Amino acid sequence: MTEPKRYPGQPVELPLDPWLYDCLPVRGCKVCEALARERNAALISGDTWTAYRVASEIRDHRDHTVTALPEADKRA
C-alpha cells in the first residue's frame, strides 16, 4: 500500500477573468485615452495588477474632457 502525500502539491495559478480589464474609454477624452494606453501596455508586459487598476480608473472616470471630433469621426 502506498503512503498518502503529507505535503501540498504545486500551487495552482488561476487566470484573472478578462472582464476585469473590460472598460470602454470615452472616445475623444484625453484622460481615458491615456489610461487605455497605460492599460494596454501593462497587459502586453504581463503586469496584470496595473492593468486591473487602470481599467478600474477608466470605469470610474466621470469628468471627461472631450475635444471636438473631426467631421469624419462624427459620421462613424
C-alpha positions in Angstrom: 0.0 0.0 0.0 1.3 3.5 -0.8 1.6 6.3 1.7 -0.5 9.4 1.1 1.3 12.6 0.4 1.8 14.7 3.6 2.8 17.8 1.8 1.0 20.2 -0.5 1.4 20.0 -4.2 2.4 22.8 -6.6 0.4 25.9 -6.2 -2.4 26.4 -8.8 -2.4 29.8 -10.6 -5.8 30.7 -11.8 -6.0 33.3 -14.6 -7.9 36.5 -13.9 -11.2 36.9 -15.6 -11.0 39.1 -18.8 -14.0 41.1 -17.7 -11.8 42.7 -15.0 -10.0 44.6 -17.9 -13.1 45.4 -19.9 -13.9 49.0 -20.0 -14.8 51.5 -22.7 -12.8 54.7 -22.6 -14.8 57.7 -23.8 -13.8 58.5 -27.4 -12.0 61.8 -27.5 -11.4 62.1 -23.8 -7.7 62.7 -23.3 -7.6 61.1 -19.8 -9.5 58.0 -20.9 -7.2 57.6 -23.9 -4.1 57.9 -21.8 -5.4 55.4 -19.3 -6.3 53.0 -22.1 -2.7 53.2 -23.5 -1.4 52.5 -20.0 -3.7 49.5 -19.6 -2.7 48.1 -22.9 1.0 48.5 -22.1 0.5 46.8 -18.8 -1.3 43.9 -20.4 1.4 43.5 -23.0 4.1 43.5 -20.3 2.1 41.0 -18.2 1.6 43.4 -15.3 -2.0 42.3 -14.5 -2.3 44.3 -11.3 -1.6 47.6 -13.0 -3.9 46.7 -15.9 -6.7 45.9 -13.5 -6.1 49.1 -11.5 -6.1 51.3 -14.7 -9.2 49.6 -16.1 -10.9 50.4 -12.8 -9.9 54.1 -13.2 -11.3 54.1 -16.7 -14.6 52.7 -15.4 -14.7 55.3 -12.6 -13.7 58.3 -14.6 -16.6 60.7 -14.9 -15.0 64.1 -15.7 -14.5 63.6 -19.4 -12.6 66.3 -21.4 -13.9 65.5 -24.9 -12.5 67.7 -27.7 -14.5 68.3 -30.8 -14.3 65.2 -33.1 -13.4 65.7 -36.7 -16.4 65.5 -39.1 -15.3 62.1 -40.4 -15.4 60.7 -36.9 -18.9 62.1 -36.2 -20.4 60.1 -39.1 -18.9 56.8 -37.9 
